[in-house]
Protein backbone atom coordinates (compact mmCIF):
# COMPACT_ATOMS: atom_id res chain seq x y z
CA UNK A 1 0.00 0.00 0.00
CA UNK A 2 2.92 2.35 0.69
CA UNK A 3 4.10 2.06 -2.92
CA UNK A 4 0.55 2.68 -4.24
CA UNK A 5 0.31 5.72 -1.97
CA UNK A 6 3.61 6.98 -3.42
CA UNK A 7 2.10 6.92 -6.90
CA UNK A 8 -0.98 8.91 -5.93
CA UNK A 9 1.09 11.28 -3.78
CA UNK A 10 3.35 11.95 -6.77
CA UNK A 11 0.36 12.42 -9.09
CA UNK A 12 -1.31 14.77 -6.61
CA UNK A 13 1.88 16.80 -6.42
CA UNK A 14 1.70 17.66 -10.12
CA UNK A 15 -2.01 17.43 -10.98
CA UNK A 16 -2.54 20.73 -9.16
CA UNK A 17 -1.09 22.39 -12.27
CA UNK A 18 -3.81 20.77 -14.41
CA UNK A 19 -6.91 21.05 -12.22
CA UNK A 20 -9.36 21.74 -15.07
CA UNK A 21 -8.04 18.89 -17.25
CA UNK A 22 -8.01 16.50 -14.28
CA UNK A 23 -11.68 17.21 -13.56
CA UNK A 24 -12.97 17.42 -17.13
CA UNK A 25 -11.22 14.37 -18.62
CA UNK A 26 -12.93 11.81 -16.32
CA UNK A 27 -16.27 13.65 -16.65
CA UNK A 28 -16.23 13.30 -20.45
CA UNK A 29 -15.22 9.64 -20.11
CA UNK A 30 -18.02 9.04 -17.62
CA UNK A 31 -20.46 10.65 -20.04
CA UNK A 32 -19.46 8.12 -22.69
CA UNK A 33 -19.82 5.30 -20.11
CA UNK A 34 -23.35 6.44 -19.19
CA UNK A 35 -24.37 6.25 -22.86
CA UNK A 36 -22.79 2.78 -23.07
CA UNK A 37 -24.99 1.64 -20.15
CA UNK A 38 -28.14 2.99 -21.84
CA UNK A 39 -27.48 1.11 -25.09
CA UNK A 40 -28.51 -2.41 -23.84
CA UNK A 41 -31.86 -1.04 -22.67
CA UNK A 42 -32.54 0.50 -26.09
CA UNK A 43 -31.56 -2.76 -27.80
CA UNK A 44 -33.93 -4.62 -25.45
CA UNK A 45 -36.75 -2.23 -26.41
CA UNK A 46 -36.01 -2.77 -30.12
CA UNK A 47 -36.29 -6.55 -29.65
CA UNK A 48 -39.35 -6.52 -27.39
CA UNK A 49 -41.32 -3.65 -28.94
CA UNK A 50 -40.00 -3.45 -32.51
CA UNK A 51 -39.16 -6.99 -33.56
CA UNK A 52 -41.42 -9.06 -31.28
CA UNK A 53 -43.95 -6.28 -30.54
CA UNK A 54 -46.40 -4.16 -32.52
CA UNK A 55 -44.36 -0.95 -32.92
CA UNK A 56 -42.94 -1.90 -36.35
CA UNK A 57 -40.08 -0.61 -38.49
CA UNK A 58 -40.63 3.07 -37.69
CA UNK A 59 -39.99 2.36 -34.02
CA UNK A 60 -36.88 0.35 -34.87
CA UNK A 61 -35.58 3.21 -37.07
CA UNK A 62 -36.29 5.77 -34.36
CA UNK A 63 -34.47 3.73 -31.71
CA UNK A 64 -31.63 3.09 -34.17
CA UNK A 65 -31.17 6.83 -34.65
CA UNK A 66 -31.01 7.24 -30.88
CA UNK A 67 -28.28 4.58 -30.78
CA UNK A 68 -26.37 6.41 -33.52
CA UNK A 69 -26.68 9.74 -31.66
CA UNK A 70 -25.43 8.13 -28.46
CA UNK A 71 -22.49 6.62 -30.36
CA UNK A 72 -21.54 10.00 -31.90
CA UNK A 73 -21.79 11.87 -28.60
CA UNK A 74 -19.83 9.10 -26.88
CA UNK A 75 -17.13 9.29 -29.57
CA UNK A 76 -16.81 13.06 -29.19
CA UNK A 77 -16.65 12.72 -25.40
CA UNK A 78 -13.90 10.11 -25.73
CA UNK A 79 -11.86 12.31 -28.07
CA UNK A 80 -12.09 15.28 -25.71
CA UNK A 81 -11.04 13.03 -22.79
CA UNK A 82 -8.10 11.68 -24.80
CA UNK A 83 -6.90 15.19 -25.66
CA UNK A 84 -7.12 16.39 -22.05
CA UNK A 85 -5.48 13.23 -20.67
CA UNK A 86 -2.55 13.37 -23.11
CA UNK A 87 -2.06 17.08 -22.49
CA UNK A 88 -1.98 16.49 -18.75
CA UNK A 89 0.29 13.43 -18.96
CA UNK A 90 2.86 15.09 -21.22
CA UNK A 91 2.85 18.21 -19.03
CA UNK A 92 3.27 16.00 -15.97
CA UNK A 93 6.21 14.19 -17.60
CA UNK A 94 7.89 17.50 -18.43
CA UNK A 95 7.49 18.85 -14.90
CA UNK A 96 8.62 15.66 -13.15
CA UNK A 97 11.66 15.30 -15.40
CA UNK A 98 12.57 18.97 -14.88
CA UNK A 99 12.17 18.77 -11.10
CA UNK A 100 14.15 15.54 -10.95
CA UNK A 101 16.99 17.08 -12.93
CA UNK A 102 16.99 20.19 -10.73
CA UNK A 103 16.92 18.06 -7.59
CA UNK A 104 19.81 15.87 -8.74
CA UNK A 105 21.85 19.01 -9.40
CA UNK A 106 21.40 20.06 -5.76
CA UNK A 107 22.84 16.77 -4.50
CA UNK A 108 26.29 16.55 -3.04
CA UNK A 109 28.60 13.75 -4.11
CA UNK A 110 27.29 11.76 -1.13
CA UNK A 111 23.72 11.56 -2.48
CA UNK A 112 24.88 10.96 -6.06
CA UNK A 113 27.07 8.07 -4.90
CA UNK A 114 24.29 6.66 -2.71
CA UNK A 115 21.82 6.47 -5.59
CA UNK A 116 24.40 5.76 -8.29
CA UNK A 117 24.62 7.74 -11.56
CA UNK A 118 23.11 4.90 -13.63
CA UNK A 119 20.15 4.56 -11.28
CA UNK A 120 19.52 8.32 -11.40
CA UNK A 121 19.66 8.16 -15.19
CA UNK A 122 17.06 5.36 -15.26
CA UNK A 123 14.78 7.24 -12.88
CA UNK A 124 15.10 10.37 -15.00
CA UNK A 125 14.12 8.54 -18.21
CA UNK A 126 12.45 5.13 -17.94
CA UNK A 127 10.67 5.70 -14.61
CA UNK A 128 9.25 9.06 -15.71
CA UNK A 129 7.88 7.53 -18.93
CA UNK A 130 6.23 4.69 -16.97
CA UNK A 131 4.54 7.07 -14.53
CA UNK A 132 3.52 9.34 -17.41
CA UNK A 133 1.74 6.37 -19.01
CA UNK A 134 0.11 5.60 -15.66
CA UNK A 135 -1.10 9.20 -15.42
CA UNK A 136 -2.72 9.04 -18.88
CA UNK A 137 -4.44 5.74 -18.07
CA UNK A 138 -5.65 7.11 -14.74
CA UNK A 139 -7.44 10.01 -16.40
CA UNK A 140 -8.77 7.99 -19.34
CA UNK A 141 -9.78 4.64 -17.92
CA UNK A 142 -9.39 4.43 -14.15
CA UNK A 143 -12.82 6.00 -13.59
CA UNK A 144 -14.62 4.58 -16.64
CA UNK A 145 -13.83 0.88 -16.15
CA UNK A 146 -14.96 0.60 -12.49
CA UNK A 147 -17.98 2.79 -13.29
CA UNK A 148 -18.99 0.44 -16.13
CA UNK A 149 -18.66 -2.60 -13.86
CA UNK A 150 -20.66 -1.05 -11.02
CA UNK A 151 -23.09 0.54 -13.47
CA UNK A 152 -23.71 -2.73 -15.32
CA UNK A 153 -24.39 -4.50 -12.02
CA UNK A 154 -26.74 -1.69 -10.94
CA UNK A 155 -28.57 -1.66 -14.30
CA UNK A 156 -29.08 -5.43 -14.05
CA UNK A 157 -31.25 -4.79 -10.97
CA UNK A 158 -33.60 -2.70 -13.15
CA UNK A 159 -33.97 -5.66 -15.52
CA UNK A 160 -34.33 -8.49 -13.00
CA UNK A 161 -33.55 -8.48 -9.28
CA UNK A 162 -32.88 -12.22 -8.98
CA UNK A 163 -30.46 -12.40 -11.91
CA UNK A 164 -28.76 -9.24 -10.65
CA UNK A 165 -27.44 -11.35 -7.76
CA UNK A 166 -25.38 -13.29 -10.33
CA UNK A 167 -23.86 -9.97 -11.45
CA UNK A 168 -23.09 -8.96 -7.86
CA UNK A 169 -21.37 -12.27 -7.07
CA UNK A 170 -19.41 -12.07 -10.33
CA UNK A 171 -18.27 -8.52 -9.50
CA UNK A 172 -17.11 -9.47 -5.98
CA UNK A 173 -15.11 -12.47 -7.23
CA UNK A 174 -13.52 -10.38 -10.00
CA UNK A 175 -12.56 -7.70 -7.49
CA UNK A 176 -10.85 -10.25 -5.23
CA UNK A 177 -8.90 -11.72 -8.16
CA UNK A 178 -7.69 -8.27 -9.24
CA UNK A 179 -6.71 -7.35 -5.66
CA UNK A 180 -4.59 -10.45 -5.03
CA UNK A 181 -2.91 -10.40 -8.45
CA UNK A 182 -2.03 -6.70 -8.16
CA UNK A 183 -0.70 -7.22 -4.62
CA UNK A 184 1.53 -10.05 -5.83
CA UNK A 185 2.84 -8.10 -8.86
CA UNK A 186 3.93 -4.86 -7.14
CA UNK A 187 7.14 -6.26 -5.53
CA UNK A 188 8.22 -7.83 -8.82
CA UNK A 189 7.78 -4.53 -10.64
CA UNK A 190 10.16 -2.96 -8.13
CA UNK A 191 12.66 -5.77 -8.74
CA UNK A 192 12.40 -5.29 -12.51
CA UNK A 193 13.33 -1.60 -12.20
CA UNK A 194 16.22 -2.52 -9.90
CA UNK A 195 17.52 -5.08 -12.40
CA UNK A 196 17.17 -2.45 -15.13
CA UNK A 197 19.50 -0.22 -13.08
CA UNK A 198 22.04 -3.05 -12.95
CA UNK A 199 21.76 -3.60 -16.69
CA UNK A 200 22.32 0.11 -17.35
CA UNK A 201 25.42 0.07 -15.13
CA UNK A 202 26.82 -3.00 -16.92
CA UNK A 203 26.23 -1.49 -20.36
CA UNK A 204 27.63 1.91 -19.33
CA UNK A 205 30.78 0.37 -17.84
CA UNK A 206 31.39 -1.63 -21.01
CA UNK A 207 30.81 1.30 -23.36
CA UNK A 208 32.69 4.01 -21.45
CA UNK A 209 35.54 1.62 -20.68
CA UNK A 210 35.67 0.06 -24.16
CA UNK A 211 39.39 0.80 -24.59
CA UNK A 212 40.27 -0.83 -21.27
CA UNK A 213 38.08 -3.85 -21.97
CA UNK A 214 39.78 -4.43 -25.32
CA UNK A 215 43.25 -3.70 -23.97
CA UNK A 216 42.87 -6.45 -21.35
CA UNK A 217 41.03 -8.79 -23.73
CA UNK A 218 37.97 -8.90 -21.45
CA UNK A 219 35.26 -8.84 -24.12
CA UNK A 220 34.04 -12.34 -23.26
CA UNK A 221 34.00 -11.58 -19.54
CA UNK A 222 31.96 -8.39 -20.07
CA UNK A 223 29.65 -10.28 -22.40
CA UNK A 224 29.01 -12.94 -19.80
CA UNK A 225 28.49 -10.31 -17.09
CA UNK A 226 25.95 -8.48 -19.27
CA UNK A 227 24.24 -11.77 -20.16
CA UNK A 228 23.97 -12.69 -16.48
CA UNK A 229 22.33 -9.38 -15.55
CA UNK A 230 20.08 -9.52 -18.63
CA UNK A 231 19.06 -13.08 -17.72
CA UNK A 232 18.21 -12.04 -14.16
CA UNK A 233 16.10 -9.19 -15.55
CA UNK A 234 14.45 -11.60 -17.98
CA UNK A 235 13.65 -14.14 -15.24
CA UNK A 236 12.19 -11.46 -12.97
CA UNK A 237 10.15 -10.07 -15.87
CA UNK A 238 8.96 -13.61 -16.71
CA UNK A 239 7.77 -14.16 -13.15
CA UNK A 240 5.94 -10.83 -13.27
CA UNK A 241 4.39 -11.77 -16.63
CA UNK A 242 3.22 -15.13 -15.26
CA UNK A 243 1.50 -13.41 -12.34
CA UNK A 244 -0.03 -10.73 -14.59
CA UNK A 245 -1.09 -13.29 -17.19
CA UNK A 246 -3.39 -14.94 -14.63
CA UNK A 247 -5.77 -12.00 -14.79
CA UNK A 248 -7.23 -12.44 -18.27
CA UNK A 249 -7.96 -16.21 -18.14
CA UNK A 250 -9.35 -15.99 -14.60
CA UNK A 251 -11.51 -13.03 -15.57
CA UNK A 252 -12.67 -14.83 -18.69
CA UNK A 253 -13.64 -17.95 -16.71
CA UNK A 254 -15.54 -15.93 -14.11
CA UNK A 255 -17.38 -13.73 -16.64
CA UNK A 256 -18.28 -16.64 -18.95
CA UNK A 257 -19.54 -18.60 -15.96
CA UNK A 258 -21.71 -15.58 -15.15
CA UNK A 259 -23.02 -15.48 -18.73
CA UNK A 260 -23.88 -19.18 -18.57
CA UNK A 261 -25.74 -18.58 -15.30
CA UNK A 262 -27.65 -15.66 -16.86
CA UNK A 263 -28.62 -17.77 -19.88
CA UNK A 264 -29.66 -20.72 -17.72
CA UNK A 265 -31.75 -18.84 -15.17
CA UNK A 266 -32.85 -16.30 -17.76
CA UNK A 267 -34.17 -19.08 -20.00
CA UNK A 268 -36.24 -20.35 -17.11
CA UNK A 269 -37.56 -16.81 -16.58
CA UNK A 270 -38.51 -16.44 -20.26
CA UNK A 271 -40.38 -19.78 -20.18
CA UNK A 272 -42.28 -18.70 -17.08
CA UNK A 273 -43.08 -15.29 -18.58
CA UNK A 274 -41.16 -13.30 -15.96
CA UNK A 275 -38.55 -12.14 -18.50
CA UNK A 276 -38.54 -11.16 -22.16
CA UNK A 277 -36.02 -11.98 -24.86
CA UNK A 278 -34.96 -8.32 -24.79
CA UNK A 279 -34.25 -8.57 -21.06
CA UNK A 280 -31.95 -11.56 -21.65
CA UNK A 281 -30.12 -9.71 -24.44
CA UNK A 282 -29.74 -6.66 -22.18
CA UNK A 283 -28.34 -8.79 -19.35
CA UNK A 284 -25.90 -10.52 -21.71
CA UNK A 285 -24.81 -7.10 -22.99
CA UNK A 286 -24.21 -5.90 -19.44
CA UNK A 287 -22.21 -9.02 -18.66
CA UNK A 288 -20.19 -8.45 -21.85
CA UNK A 289 -19.57 -4.85 -20.78
CA UNK A 290 -18.32 -6.15 -17.43
CA UNK A 291 -16.04 -8.57 -19.28
CA UNK A 292 -14.55 -5.83 -21.46
CA UNK A 293 -14.21 -3.48 -18.48
CA UNK A 294 -12.42 -6.20 -16.53
CA UNK A 295 -9.89 -6.57 -19.34
CA UNK A 296 -9.25 -2.84 -19.06
CA UNK A 297 -9.00 -3.07 -15.28
CA UNK A 298 -6.52 -5.96 -15.63
CA UNK A 299 -4.32 -3.84 -17.89
CA UNK A 300 -4.69 -0.92 -15.49
CA UNK A 301 -3.57 -3.11 -12.59
CA UNK A 302 -0.42 -4.10 -14.46
CA UNK A 303 0.26 -0.51 -15.57
CA UNK A 304 -0.39 0.91 -12.09
CA UNK A 305 1.84 -1.73 -10.50
CA UNK A 306 4.69 -0.59 -12.76
CA UNK A 307 3.81 3.05 -12.24
CA UNK A 308 3.68 2.60 -8.46
CA UNK A 309 7.20 1.13 -8.36
CA UNK A 310 8.54 3.88 -10.62
CA UNK A 311 6.72 6.57 -8.61
CA UNK A 312 8.36 5.26 -5.45
CA UNK A 313 11.80 5.47 -7.09
CA UNK A 314 11.10 9.02 -8.32
CA UNK A 315 9.77 10.09 -4.92
CA UNK A 316 12.92 8.74 -3.25
CA UNK A 317 14.95 11.24 -5.27
CA UNK A 318 12.53 14.16 -4.89
CA UNK A 319 12.16 13.59 -1.12
CA UNK A 320 15.91 13.29 -0.48
CA UNK A 321 17.29 16.44 1.05
CA UNK A 322 20.86 17.32 0.02
CA UNK A 323 23.37 17.00 2.82
CA UNK A 324 25.08 20.19 1.62
CA UNK A 325 22.87 23.20 2.37
CA UNK A 326 23.82 26.56 0.91
CA UNK A 327 24.49 29.51 3.17
CA UNK A 328 23.74 33.11 2.18
CA UNK A 329 26.97 35.03 2.70
CA UNK A 330 28.76 36.63 -0.27
CA UNK A 331 31.79 38.39 1.25
CA UNK A 332 34.61 39.93 -0.75
CA UNK A 333 37.79 37.88 -1.05
CA UNK A 334 40.32 39.99 0.86
CA UNK A 335 41.86 37.69 3.51
CA UNK A 336 43.86 34.47 3.60
CA UNK A 337 42.59 32.03 1.01
CA UNK A 338 42.13 28.65 2.70
CA UNK A 339 42.39 27.52 6.29
CA UNK A 340 41.79 24.08 7.83
CA UNK A 341 41.34 23.87 11.61
CA UNK A 342 41.59 20.32 13.02
CA UNK A 343 39.55 18.93 10.13
CA UNK A 344 38.52 15.27 10.23
CA UNK A 345 36.41 13.67 7.52
CA UNK A 346 34.76 10.26 7.06
CA UNK A 347 32.90 9.16 3.95
CA UNK A 348 30.51 7.17 6.14
CA UNK A 349 30.00 7.05 9.92
CA UNK A 350 31.63 3.60 10.29
CA UNK A 351 34.49 4.20 7.84
CA UNK A 352 38.06 5.02 8.72
CA UNK A 353 38.82 8.77 8.56
CA UNK A 354 40.00 9.92 5.12
CA UNK A 355 41.45 13.00 6.87
CA UNK A 356 42.43 13.24 10.54
CA UNK A 357 43.04 16.49 12.46
CA UNK A 358 44.32 18.34 9.39
CA UNK A 359 45.43 21.91 10.07
CA UNK A 360 47.07 24.34 7.64
CA UNK A 361 46.78 27.94 6.43
CA UNK A 362 47.16 29.03 2.79
CA UNK A 363 47.70 32.74 2.32
CA UNK A 364 46.31 34.83 -0.48
CA UNK A 365 48.38 34.69 -3.68
CA UNK A 366 50.47 31.71 -2.57
CA UNK A 367 51.27 28.65 -4.67
CA UNK A 368 50.85 25.58 -2.50
CA UNK A 369 51.67 22.01 -3.42
CA UNK A 370 49.95 18.98 -1.91
CA UNK A 371 51.70 15.64 -2.34
CA UNK A 372 51.29 12.14 -0.97
CA UNK A 373 50.76 8.54 -1.91
CA UNK A 374 47.57 6.95 -3.21
CA UNK A 375 44.84 7.12 -0.57
CA UNK A 376 46.60 9.78 1.44
CA UNK A 377 43.58 12.14 1.29
CA UNK A 378 44.64 14.63 -1.38
CA UNK A 379 41.41 14.54 -3.43
CA UNK A 380 39.32 14.44 -0.23
CA UNK A 381 40.94 17.67 0.84
CA UNK A 382 39.98 19.30 -2.47
CA UNK A 383 36.40 18.00 -2.14
CA UNK A 384 36.14 19.83 1.18
CA UNK A 385 37.46 23.09 -0.28
CA UNK A 386 34.86 22.92 -3.08
CA UNK A 387 32.30 21.86 -0.45
CA UNK A 388 31.29 18.70 -2.24
CA UNK A 389 31.30 17.28 1.29
CA UNK A 390 31.22 18.87 4.75
CA UNK A 391 33.88 18.11 7.33
CA UNK A 392 32.90 15.53 9.97
CA UNK A 393 34.76 17.61 12.56
CA UNK A 394 36.74 20.84 12.60
CA UNK A 395 36.37 23.88 10.36
CA UNK A 396 37.17 24.78 6.77
CA UNK A 397 37.52 28.53 6.22
CA UNK A 398 37.72 30.34 2.90
CA UNK A 399 38.72 34.00 3.00
CA UNK A 400 38.40 33.86 6.79
CA UNK A 401 34.75 32.75 6.66
CA UNK A 402 33.50 29.29 7.70
CA UNK A 403 32.68 27.57 4.42
CA UNK A 404 29.16 26.47 5.47
CA UNK A 405 28.08 30.12 5.64
CA UNK A 406 28.83 30.81 1.97
CA UNK A 407 26.28 30.93 -0.78
CA UNK A 408 27.31 27.81 -2.72
CA UNK A 409 27.08 29.38 -6.18
CA UNK A 410 29.05 32.43 -5.03
CA UNK A 411 31.75 30.22 -3.49
CA UNK A 412 32.18 27.94 -6.49
CA UNK A 413 32.19 30.84 -8.94
CA UNK A 414 35.39 31.99 -7.24
CA UNK A 415 37.12 28.63 -7.31
CA UNK A 416 38.56 27.27 -10.55
CA UNK A 417 38.87 23.50 -10.32
CA UNK A 418 40.71 21.30 -12.80
CA UNK A 419 39.61 17.75 -11.87
CA UNK A 420 41.84 14.72 -12.01
CA UNK A 421 39.83 13.21 -14.85
CA UNK A 422 39.62 15.67 -17.75
CA UNK A 423 35.96 16.01 -18.69
CA UNK A 424 34.70 17.99 -21.68
CA UNK A 425 31.13 18.41 -22.94
CA UNK A 426 29.76 18.10 -26.45
CA UNK A 427 29.81 21.48 -28.18
CA UNK A 428 32.74 23.64 -29.25
CA UNK A 429 36.04 24.70 -27.72
CA UNK A 430 34.49 28.13 -27.12
CA UNK A 431 31.45 26.73 -25.26
CA UNK A 432 33.65 24.47 -23.12
CA UNK A 433 36.24 27.08 -22.13
CA UNK A 434 33.59 29.72 -21.39
CA UNK A 435 31.49 27.27 -19.36
CA UNK A 436 32.37 28.89 -16.03
CA UNK A 437 32.25 32.42 -17.43
CA UNK A 438 29.51 32.82 -20.08
CA UNK A 439 30.46 36.48 -20.51
CA UNK A 440 34.04 35.66 -21.49
CA UNK A 441 35.09 37.29 -24.78
CA UNK A 442 37.15 35.54 -27.43
CA UNK A 443 40.12 37.51 -26.14
CA UNK A 444 39.55 36.15 -22.61
CA UNK A 445 39.24 32.61 -24.00
CA UNK A 446 42.45 32.92 -26.03
CA UNK A 447 44.28 34.24 -22.97
CA UNK A 448 43.12 31.20 -20.97
CA UNK A 449 44.18 28.89 -23.81
CA UNK A 450 47.56 30.58 -23.94
CA UNK A 451 48.19 30.14 -20.20
CA UNK A 452 47.02 26.49 -20.30
CA UNK A 453 49.39 25.74 -23.23
CA UNK A 454 46.42 24.83 -25.47
CA UNK A 455 46.80 27.66 -28.01
CA UNK A 456 49.07 25.68 -30.33
CA UNK A 457 46.64 22.90 -31.24
CA UNK A 458 43.53 25.14 -31.07
CA UNK A 459 44.95 27.71 -33.48
CA UNK A 460 46.20 24.92 -35.75
CA UNK A 461 42.67 23.59 -36.21
CA UNK A 462 40.58 24.91 -39.13
CA UNK A 463 37.66 26.21 -37.06
CA UNK A 464 39.81 27.31 -34.10
CA UNK A 465 37.45 28.24 -31.22
CA UNK A 466 34.50 26.77 -33.12
CA UNK A 467 36.18 23.37 -33.38
CA UNK A 468 33.69 20.63 -32.53
CA UNK A 469 34.10 18.82 -29.20
CA UNK A 470 32.62 15.33 -29.08
CA UNK A 471 30.93 13.98 -25.96
CA UNK A 472 33.58 13.61 -23.27
CA UNK A 473 36.13 15.25 -25.61
CA UNK A 474 36.86 11.90 -27.25
CA UNK A 475 38.14 13.61 -30.40
CA UNK A 476 41.09 15.06 -28.44
CA UNK A 477 44.09 13.36 -26.86
CA UNK A 478 44.35 13.04 -23.08
CA UNK A 479 46.85 15.88 -22.84
CA UNK A 480 44.75 18.15 -25.06
CA UNK A 481 41.63 17.47 -22.97
CA UNK A 482 43.58 18.24 -19.83
CA UNK A 483 44.83 21.57 -21.18
CA UNK A 484 41.32 22.56 -22.28
CA UNK A 485 39.96 21.84 -18.78
CA UNK A 486 42.75 23.99 -17.35
CA UNK A 487 41.76 26.80 -19.73
CA UNK A 488 38.14 26.40 -18.60
CA UNK A 489 39.16 26.95 -14.98
CA UNK A 490 41.41 29.92 -15.81
CA UNK A 491 38.69 31.60 -17.91
CA UNK A 492 36.58 31.91 -14.74
CA UNK A 493 39.11 34.41 -13.39
CA UNK A 494 39.09 32.49 -10.08
CA UNK A 495 40.35 33.69 -6.74
CA UNK A 496 41.52 30.14 -5.97
CA UNK A 497 42.85 27.85 -8.72
CA UNK A 498 42.97 24.14 -7.88
CA UNK A 499 44.93 21.79 -10.15
CA UNK A 500 44.17 18.20 -9.17
CA UNK A 501 47.02 16.04 -10.52
CA UNK A 502 46.92 17.71 -13.95
CA UNK A 503 50.61 16.99 -14.55
CA UNK A 504 49.87 13.26 -14.99
CA UNK A 505 48.54 13.93 -18.51
CA UNK A 506 51.24 16.46 -19.43
CA UNK A 507 54.84 15.99 -20.47
CA UNK A 508 57.54 17.63 -18.32
CA UNK A 509 58.10 20.58 -20.68
CA UNK A 510 54.39 21.41 -20.98
CA UNK A 511 54.02 21.05 -17.21
CA UNK A 512 56.89 23.48 -16.68
CA UNK A 513 55.53 25.98 -19.23
CA UNK A 514 52.08 25.78 -17.60
CA UNK A 515 53.42 26.53 -14.11
CA UNK A 516 55.52 29.41 -15.40
CA UNK A 517 52.54 30.90 -17.31
CA UNK A 518 50.30 30.66 -14.24
CA UNK A 519 52.92 32.46 -12.15
CA UNK A 520 53.72 35.21 -14.67
CA UNK A 521 50.47 35.78 -16.61
CA UNK A 522 47.79 35.43 -13.94
CA UNK A 523 46.94 37.91 -11.21
CA UNK A 524 49.27 37.92 -8.20
CA UNK A 525 46.18 37.66 -5.95
CA UNK A 526 45.22 34.23 -7.34
CA UNK A 527 45.95 31.42 -4.90
CA UNK A 528 47.10 28.24 -6.64
CA UNK A 529 46.75 24.81 -5.05
CA UNK A 530 48.49 21.99 -6.91
CA UNK A 531 47.82 18.34 -6.10
CA UNK A 532 50.45 16.23 -7.77
CA UNK A 533 52.57 13.09 -7.71
CA UNK A 534 55.55 14.93 -9.24
CA UNK A 535 58.02 16.61 -6.94
CA UNK A 536 59.27 18.69 -9.89
CA UNK A 537 55.80 20.27 -10.27
CA UNK A 538 55.80 21.73 -6.74
CA UNK A 539 59.52 22.11 -6.08
CA UNK A 540 59.32 25.91 -6.23
CA UNK A 541 55.97 26.24 -4.41
CA UNK A 542 55.66 28.69 -1.51
CA UNK A 543 54.53 25.86 0.72
CA UNK A 544 54.29 22.08 0.33
CA UNK A 545 51.89 19.93 2.38
CA UNK A 546 52.80 16.24 2.62
CA UNK A 547 49.93 13.85 3.37
CA UNK A 548 50.09 10.24 4.49
CA UNK A 549 47.04 8.17 5.49
CA UNK A 550 44.94 11.27 5.96
CA UNK A 551 47.39 13.12 8.16
CA UNK A 552 49.84 15.95 7.52
CA UNK A 553 53.32 14.48 8.04
CA UNK A 554 55.28 17.41 6.67
CA UNK A 555 54.82 21.04 5.73
CA UNK A 556 57.22 23.63 4.39
CA UNK A 557 59.39 24.39 1.36
CA UNK A 558 61.15 21.78 -0.75
CA UNK A 559 64.63 22.26 0.73
CA UNK A 560 63.31 22.00 4.27
CA UNK A 561 61.17 18.91 3.63
CA UNK A 562 64.04 17.07 1.93
CA UNK A 563 65.90 17.33 5.23
CA UNK A 564 63.08 16.80 7.74
CA UNK A 565 60.26 14.70 6.21
CA UNK A 566 60.87 10.98 5.64
CA UNK A 567 57.78 10.49 3.43
CA UNK A 568 58.84 13.40 1.21
CA UNK A 569 62.40 12.08 1.08
CA UNK A 570 61.13 8.66 -0.07
CA UNK A 571 58.94 10.28 -2.77
CA UNK A 572 61.95 12.25 -4.03
CA UNK A 573 64.20 9.18 -4.04
CA UNK A 574 61.66 7.00 -5.88
CA UNK A 575 61.18 9.64 -8.58
CA UNK A 576 64.92 10.16 -8.96
CA UNK A 577 65.34 6.38 -9.46
CA UNK A 578 62.62 6.40 -12.15
CA UNK A 579 64.35 9.27 -13.90
CA UNK A 580 67.70 7.45 -13.71
CA UNK A 581 69.33 10.01 -11.44
Number of C-alpha atoms within 10 A of each C-alpha: 9 8 19 17 13 21 27 15 15 18 20 11 12 17 19 11 14 16 11 12 20 19 12 16 26 24 18 23 26 23 15 22 20 18 16 20 21 15 19 23 21 18 21 22 21 23 19 17 16 19 16 14 11 10 13 13 12 10 16 19 13 12 18 15 12 14 18 12 13 18 16 13 15 21 14 15 20 21 15 15 25 21 14 23 25 20 14 25 26 16 17 23 20 15 15 22 19 13 15 20 16 12 16 19 11 17 19 18 16 16 18 18 11 9 13 14 16 20 20 20 16 20 24 21 12 14 24 24 19 20 27 24 19 27 26 20 21 21 25 25 22 20 18 25 23 17 18 24 24 16 19 28 24 17 22 24 16 11 19 17 12 12 21 20 14 19 27 19 14 21 22 10 15 20 15 11 18 22 12 12 18 21 15 15 20 22 16 21 25 21 17 21 23 17 20 21 21 19 23 20 20 19 16 13 14 20 12 11 12 13 11 13 17 12 10 8 11 14 15 11 11 16 13 12 16 19 14 13 19 18 14 18 21 15 13 19 18 14 15 20 15 12 17 19 14 14 23 18 11 15 23 16 11 18 23 16 14 23 22 12 15 22 18 11 14 25 17 13 19 16 10 10 9 12 16 20 17 23 25 22 19 26 29 20 20 27 25 17 20 27 23 18 19 25 18 18 23 22 16 20 23 24 20 26 25 25 30 29 27 27 28 21 24 24 17 14 22 17 9 12 14 18 15 18 17 18 15 13 15 14 13 7 16 11 12 18 23 22 23 22 15 16 22 22 25 18 16 11 9 7 9 12 18 20 26 20 16 21 16 15 13 20 18 20 18 20 24 24 28 26 26 24 16 12 13 19 24 26 18 19 24 21 15 17 24 20 22 17 20 24 23 16 15 16 20 25 19 22 19 15 20 14 25 20 15 21 16 20 12 15 21 18 15 18 22 25 22 24 18 17 14 19 17 23 15 14 15 19 24 21 21 23 27 23 16 21 19 13 11 17 13 12 9 18 24 21 19 28 26 18 24 26 22 24 20 10 11 20 14 9 11 9 12 15 19 14 16 16 20 14 12 14 23 14 12 14 10 16 18 20 22 27 27 27 27 28 27 28 28 31 26 25 21 22 25 28 23 26 22 21 22 24 25 16 19 17 10 14 8 17 19 14 14 21 20 13 15 19 17 10 12 16 13 13 16 20 23 26 24 26 26 22 21 18 18 16 20 23 15 16 19 17 21 26 22 23 24 19 17 23 21 20 16 20 19 18 18 22 10 12 18 18 10 13 16 13 19 26 14 12 17 15 14 13 15 12 9 8 8 7 8
